[in-house]
């Protein structure tokens, strides 16, 4: 196990590239008064860039690549309602704009299954004690609740994998979500349970899109019933960066993990808190992501025998997201970043 925790297993399935979200006014539909449109931010190019940085960068010699797989319906139904999945699968033949920002492309059901199944394969690897794993997937999942699509997310990849881990006999799983947006789907999915601790750090954006995302992400959303106290929200002021995230980790995230004593830690790794992201208003740098990942590596080693799964969520600045992801994954296995930050310039606060 000593050697395994110093290497990273990356799980990948090429079908995740086939989810086509089209173009428009950033994430919105095309408008007649513009002649040139932008690709939807949740595009294949963002994960292509992450993959090539991992293949070509200084971390490459410490990465073991593994094939992902497609999830089956029974695995999805551990987290999602069957009728919701029926409605989603029915969109495959034609595609649809499901919410104002969220596009299900024609033929996207297979990429959705690949994202969930690849995350399940990575979870199996971690549960077996084979070292840390990273699931490089899209579409992302942390906004999808058991019955709703939201924020580019259709199936909650982490929710499906956590349910599988619980079904295998684990009693306590912790999810730490550093995506710039509130992990509302994961929160809602486990809101009344104490066997999953959910922690979300996010810019203070509040609720959006009505019924699709009614959660506010405020600290008073802390669970109900058996889940009371097992959902932790850390909304952060817009425009802050590495130092603020370090403070939140040191004062809230790490002490809460220590108290909970999880048997496995899952990171919802959305690098859209970086200072160049079109969908975020925070100022994290490569160094900030490396620091957070390093602290979670240490926590996993101390609390749960190094069992640490990382799942790709957001991150839409196609170049800087790749570099920030590389930096985070270096932290997960105790490696130096090895690449000078090519872009960051805003002050650390």
C-alpha positions as CSV (number, residue, x, y, z in Angstrom):
1,X,0.0,0.0,0.0
2,X,2.9,2.4,0.7
3,X,3.9,2.4,-3.0
4,X,0.2,2.6,-4.1
5,X,-0.5,5.8,-2.3
6,X,2.3,7.5,-4.2
7,X,0.8,6.6,-7.6
8,X,-2.5,7.7,-9.1
9,X,-4.9,5.4,-10.9
10,X,-6.8,7.4,-13.5
11,X,-10.1,5.8,-14.8
12,X,-11.2,6.9,-18.3
13,X,-13.8,5.9,-20.9
14,X,-13.7,7.6,-24.3
15,X,-17.5,7.7,-24.6
16,X,-17.6,10.7,-22.2
17,X,-16.4,12.8,-25.1
18,X,-19.5,12.0,-27.1
19,X,-21.9,14.2,-25.0
20,X,-22.6,17.1,-27.3
21,X,-23.8,20.3,-25.7
22,X,-23.7,22.5,-28.7
23,X,-23.0,26.2,-28.7
24,X,-24.8,29.5,-27.8
25,X,-24.4,32.5,-25.5
26,X,-22.0,30.7,-23.2
27,X,-24.4,28.2,-21.5
28,X,-27.7,29.8,-22.8
29,X,-29.4,29.1,-26.1
30,X,-28.3,30.9,-29.3
31,X,-29.8,34.4,-29.8
32,X,-30.6,35.9,-33.3
33,X,-28.6,39.2,-32.6
34,X,-25.2,37.4,-32.5
35,X,-23.4,36.0,-35.4
36,X,-20.7,34.1,-33.5
37,X,-21.5,31.7,-30.7
38,X,-19.3,30.1,-28.0
39,X,-19.2,26.3,-27.3
40,X,-21.2,25.4,-24.3
41,X,-18.8,25.6,-21.4
42,X,-19.4,21.9,-20.5
43,X,-17.7,20.6,-23.6
44,X,-15.5,17.7,-24.5
45,X,-12.5,20.0,-24.9
46,X,-12.3,20.7,-21.2
47,X,-11.6,17.0,-20.3
48,X,-9.5,16.4,-23.4
49,X,-7.1,19.1,-22.1
50,X,-7.0,17.5,-18.6
51,X,-6.2,14.1,-20.2
52,X,-3.4,15.5,-22.3
53,X,-1.8,17.4,-19.4
54,X,-1.8,14.1,-17.4
55,X,-0.4,12.2,-20.4
56,X,2.3,14.7,-21.2
57,X,3.1,16.5,-18.0
58,X,5.5,15.7,-15.2
59,X,2.9,13.6,-13.3
60,X,2.7,11.1,-16.2
61,X,5.3,8.7,-14.8
62,X,3.3,8.2,-11.6
63,X,-0.1,7.6,-13.3
64,X,-1.6,4.2,-14.1
65,X,-4.4,4.4,-16.7
66,X,-7.5,2.1,-16.3
67,X,-10.4,1.5,-18.6
68,X,-13.8,2.7,-17.3
69,X,-17.1,1.0,-18.1
70,X,-20.8,1.7,-18.6
71,X,-23.1,1.6,-15.5
72,X,-26.2,-0.4,-15.6
73,X,-29.7,0.7,-14.6
74,X,-29.7,-1.2,-11.3
75,X,-26.5,0.7,-10.3
76,X,-28.1,4.1,-11.2
77,X,-31.3,3.2,-9.3
78,X,-29.3,2.9,-6.0
79,X,-29.4,6.7,-6.1
80,X,-31.9,7.8,-8.7
81,X,-35.6,7.2,-9.0
82,X,-36.5,4.8,-11.8
83,X,-39.1,7.1,-13.4
84,X,-36.6,10.0,-13.5
85,X,-34.1,7.7,-15.3
86,X,-36.9,6.7,-17.8
87,X,-37.5,10.4,-18.6
88,X,-33.8,11.0,-19.0
89,X,-33.2,8.0,-21.2
90,X,-36.2,9.0,-23.4
91,X,-34.2,12.2,-24.4
92,X,-31.5,10.1,-26.1
93,X,-33.2,9.9,-29.5
94,X,-33.6,13.6,-30.0
95,X,-31.7,15.5,-27.3
96,X,-33.2,18.5,-25.5
97,X,-32.4,21.6,-23.5
98,X,-33.6,20.4,-20.1
99,X,-33.1,23.6,-18.2
100,X,-32.1,27.1,-19.3
101,X,-28.4,26.0,-19.0
102,X,-28.4,22.3,-19.3
103,X,-28.3,20.4,-22.6
104,X,-28.8,16.7,-23.0
105,X,-27.3,16.0,-26.4
106,X,-28.7,13.5,-28.9
107,X,-27.1,10.2,-28.1
108,X,-25.9,11.4,-24.7
109,X,-27.3,8.4,-22.7
110,X,-24.1,6.3,-23.3
111,X,-21.8,9.1,-22.1
112,X,-24.0,9.5,-19.0
113,X,-23.6,5.7,-18.4
114,X,-19.9,6.0,-19.0
115,X,-19.4,8.8,-16.5
116,X,-21.3,6.8,-13.8
117,X,-19.7,3.5,-14.6
118,X,-16.2,4.8,-14.8
119,X,-16.7,6.4,-11.3
120,X,-18.0,3.1,-10.0
121,X,-14.9,1.3,-11.4
122,X,-12.7,3.9,-9.7
123,X,-14.6,3.4,-6.4
124,X,-14.1,-0.3,-6.6
125,X,-10.3,0.3,-6.9
126,X,-10.2,2.5,-3.9
127,X,-12.4,0.3,-1.7
128,X,-10.1,-2.7,-2.5
129,X,-7.2,-0.8,-1.0
130,X,-5.3,-0.3,-4.2
131,X,-4.5,3.3,-3.7
132,X,-6.1,6.7,-4.7
133,X,-8.1,6.9,-7.9
134,X,-9.3,9.7,-10.1
135,X,-12.4,9.4,-12.4
136,X,-11.9,11.7,-15.4
137,X,-15.5,12.0,-16.6
138,X,-18.2,14.2,-18.0
139,X,-21.0,15.1,-17.8
140,X,-20.5,16.2,-14.2
141,X,-23.0,15.0,-11.6
142,X,-23.0,16.9,-8.3
143,X,-26.1,19.0,-9.1
144,X,-28.3,16.1,-10.1
145,X,-30.7,15.1,-7.3
146,X,-32.5,11.7,-7.1
147,X,-35.2,13.1,-9.3
148,X,-34.0,16.3,-11.0
149,X,-31.5,17.5,-13.7
150,X,-29.6,20.7,-12.8
151,X,-26.4,22.6,-13.7
152,X,-25.2,20.4,-16.6
153,X,-25.7,17.3,-14.4
154,X,-28.0,14.3,-15.2
155,X,-26.8,11.4,-13.1
156,X,-25.0,12.1,-9.8
157,X,-21.8,10.1,-10.4
158,X,-20.6,10.5,-6.8
159,X,-24.0,9.7,-5.4
160,X,-24.2,6.4,-7.4
161,X,-20.7,5.5,-6.3
162,X,-21.3,6.3,-2.6
163,X,-24.4,4.2,-2.6
164,X,-22.4,1.3,-4.0
165,X,-19.8,1.8,-1.3
166,X,-22.5,1.8,1.4
167,X,-24.1,-1.3,-0.1
168,X,-20.8,-3.0,0.1
169,X,-20.7,-2.6,3.9
170,X,-19.1,0.8,4.6
171,X,-20.7,2.7,7.4
172,X,-19.3,6.2,7.0
173,X,-18.3,8.0,3.8
174,X,-17.4,11.6,3.5
175,X,-17.8,13.8,0.4
176,X,-15.8,17.0,0.2
177,X,-17.0,19.2,-2.7
178,X,-14.7,22.1,-3.7
179,X,-16.5,22.9,-7.0
180,X,-17.2,26.6,-7.2
181,X,-21.0,25.8,-7.1
182,X,-22.9,24.3,-4.3
183,X,-23.1,20.5,-4.5
184,X,-26.9,20.6,-4.0
185,X,-27.7,17.3,-5.6
186,X,-25.4,15.4,-3.4
187,X,-26.6,17.3,-0.4
188,X,-30.2,16.6,-1.1
189,X,-29.5,12.9,-1.9
190,X,-28.1,12.2,1.6
191,X,-29.8,15.0,3.6
192,X,-31.6,12.7,6.0
193,X,-28.7,10.2,6.6
194,X,-25.8,10.0,8.9
195,X,-23.8,7.4,7.0
196,X,-22.7,10.1,4.5
197,X,-21.1,13.4,5.5
198,X,-21.4,16.0,2.8
199,X,-19.2,19.1,2.9
200,X,-19.5,21.8,0.2
201,X,-17.3,24.9,-0.2
202,X,-18.7,27.2,-2.9
203,X,-19.1,30.8,-3.9
204,X,-22.2,32.3,-2.2
205,X,-24.5,32.1,-5.2
206,X,-27.8,31.1,-3.5
207,X,-30.6,29.1,-5.2
208,X,-31.2,29.1,-9.0
209,X,-33.6,27.9,-11.7
210,X,-36.5,27.4,-9.3
211,X,-37.4,23.7,-8.7
212,X,-34.2,22.5,-10.3
213,X,-32.0,24.1,-7.6
214,X,-34.0,25.4,-4.6
215,X,-31.2,24.8,-2.2
216,X,-29.4,27.9,-1.0
217,X,-26.1,26.4,0.1
218,X,-26.2,28.3,3.4
219,X,-24.9,26.9,6.7
220,X,-28.5,26.4,8.1
221,X,-29.0,23.6,5.5
222,X,-27.4,21.1,7.8
223,X,-29.5,18.0,7.4
224,X,-32.7,16.6,8.9
225,X,-33.6,13.6,11.0
226,X,-30.7,11.1,11.2
227,X,-28.8,13.4,8.9
228,X,-28.9,16.4,11.2
229,X,-25.4,17.8,11.4
230,X,-24.1,15.7,8.6
231,X,-24.4,18.3,5.8
232,X,-21.9,21.2,6.0
233,X,-22.1,24.2,3.7
234,X,-19.3,26.8,3.5
235,X,-20.5,29.7,1.3
236,X,-17.6,32.0,0.5
237,X,-17.6,35.6,-0.6
238,X,-17.0,36.1,-4.3
239,X,-13.5,37.1,-5.4
240,X,-11.5,35.3,-2.7
241,X,-8.8,32.7,-3.3
242,X,-6.2,30.4,-1.9
243,X,-5.9,31.9,1.6
244,X,-9.6,31.9,2.2
245,X,-9.9,28.3,1.1
246,X,-7.0,27.3,3.4
247,X,-8.8,29.0,6.3
248,X,-12.0,27.2,5.5
249,X,-10.2,23.9,5.3
250,X,-8.2,24.4,8.5
251,X,-11.1,25.7,10.6
252,X,-14.1,23.6,9.3
253,X,-13.4,20.9,6.7
254,X,-10.4,19.1,8.4
255,X,-11.8,19.2,12.0
256,X,-15.2,17.9,10.8
257,X,-13.5,15.0,8.9
258,X,-11.5,14.2,12.0
259,X,-14.7,14.1,14.2
260,X,-16.6,12.0,11.7
261,X,-13.8,9.4,11.1
262,X,-14.9,8.3,7.6
263,X,-14.0,4.9,6.1
264,X,-13.5,6.6,2.7
265,X,-13.2,10.2,1.4
266,X,-14.6,11.3,-1.9
267,X,-13.6,14.6,-3.5
268,X,-16.0,16.3,-5.9
269,X,-13.2,18.0,-7.8
270,X,-14.6,20.9,-9.8
271,X,-11.7,23.3,-10.7
272,X,-14.1,26.1,-11.7
273,X,-13.1,28.1,-8.6
274,X,-9.9,29.1,-10.6
275,X,-9.5,32.8,-11.3
276,X,-10.0,32.4,-15.1
277,X,-13.2,30.3,-15.1
278,X,-16.2,31.7,-17.0
279,X,-18.6,30.1,-14.6
280,X,-17.1,31.1,-11.3
281,X,-16.1,34.2,-9.5
282,X,-13.4,32.9,-7.2
283,X,-9.6,33.3,-7.5
284,X,-8.0,29.9,-6.7
285,X,-4.6,29.1,-8.3
286,X,-2.8,25.9,-9.0
287,X,-1.1,26.2,-5.7
288,X,-4.4,26.5,-3.9
289,X,-5.7,23.3,-5.4
290,X,-2.5,21.5,-4.7
291,X,-2.7,22.6,-1.0
292,X,-6.3,21.4,-0.6
293,X,-5.6,18.0,-2.2
294,X,-2.5,17.5,-0.1
295,X,-4.5,18.1,3.1
296,X,-7.2,15.6,2.0
297,X,-4.4,13.1,1.2
298,X,-3.1,13.5,4.8
299,X,-6.6,13.2,6.2
300,X,-7.3,10.0,4.2
301,X,-4.0,8.5,5.4
302,X,-4.8,9.3,9.0
303,X,-8.5,8.5,9.1
304,X,-9.2,5.7,6.5
305,X,-6.1,4.0,5.4
306,X,-5.6,6.3,2.4
307,X,-8.9,5.4,0.8
308,X,-9.4,8.5,-1.4
309,X,-11.5,8.8,-4.6
310,X,-11.5,12.0,-6.7
311,X,-14.2,12.6,-9.3
312,X,-14.1,15.3,-11.9
313,X,-17.0,17.9,-11.7
314,X,-16.8,21.4,-13.1
315,X,-14.0,23.5,-14.5
316,X,-14.6,25.4,-17.7
317,X,-11.5,27.5,-18.5
318,X,-10.2,25.0,-20.9
319,X,-6.5,25.7,-20.4
320,X,-6.2,26.8,-16.7
321,X,-8.6,24.1,-15.5
322,X,-6.3,21.4,-16.9
323,X,-3.3,23.0,-15.1
324,X,-5.3,23.3,-11.8
325,X,-6.4,19.7,-12.1
326,X,-2.9,18.6,-12.6
327,X,-1.8,20.5,-9.5
328,X,-4.6,18.9,-7.4
329,X,-3.8,15.4,-8.6
330,X,-0.1,16.0,-7.7
331,X,-1.2,16.9,-4.2
332,X,-3.3,13.7,-4.0
333,X,-0.1,11.5,-4.3
334,X,2.4,13.7,-2.5
335,X,4.1,15.1,-5.6
336,X,5.3,18.6,-6.2
337,X,3.3,20.5,-8.9
338,X,6.3,20.3,-11.3
339,X,4.8,23.0,-13.7
340,X,5.2,26.7,-13.1
341,X,1.8,28.5,-13.0
342,X,1.5,30.0,-16.5
343,X,-1.4,32.4,-15.7
344,X,-2.2,33.2,-12.1
345,X,-1.7,36.8,-11.1
346,X,-4.4,38.0,-8.7
347,X,-3.3,38.5,-5.0
348,X,-3.7,35.6,-2.6
349,X,-6.5,36.4,-0.1
